[in-house]
Every structure is written in C-alpha cells, then in structure tokens.
Amino acid sequence: MFSGGDYHEVRRWLWNFLTSHAKREHARAEVVLDDAGAREGTSYGARIRLGDRETPVIEFEYADVARHRGELAWCRALAERIREVVRDLAAATPTGARAR
C-alpha cells in the first residue's frame, strides 16, 4: 500500500474526482472506471461517456494517483485535462446532448 491509500480507496477518490470535474463541464457526462483483470492493484482505465459517444481509455497508474492526489498542482492539471476532454466530447456530440 502507498501512503496515499489502498487501491480501492484511491479508485473511489479517482472516480469521484473525475466525475466531479466532468460534470462541471457537462451535466450528462459519465465516468466509467475499469479496475478489473490485469489492472487489479496496479492501474485504472477511465472512459468518459456523453450520449452515445465515449473517449478512448485514459490510463492512470495506481502508484501515481496515490502519490499525487493530495497535491494541488497535480489535481488542478488533472481537472483541466478532464474538463478539456469533456469539452471536446461535447463538441463532437449531436446538439441534443449538449445541455448543461
């Protein structure tokens, strides 16, 4: 276990963080976090869905998230990255799914 929390605690934090920032950009954005199979205990794969569109997998290493989740600059950069991904996804989504 890293000092930043065990694997499942960090997963819960990451999902909440990503969801919070995705929804700030678009209320209908959904975060799907994969932590099964070969990922178990080592990494997470996140996808963001908006309507019928979905991003490619965004990779996160458990150790990296656990180590940095308490750092303001790291969190700020991740929040902006996720919000940009959602903005790009919304721009590519039919106008019916754009409501905020």
Order of alpha helices (4+ residues) and beta strands (2+ residues): alpha-beta-beta-beta-beta-alpha-alpha
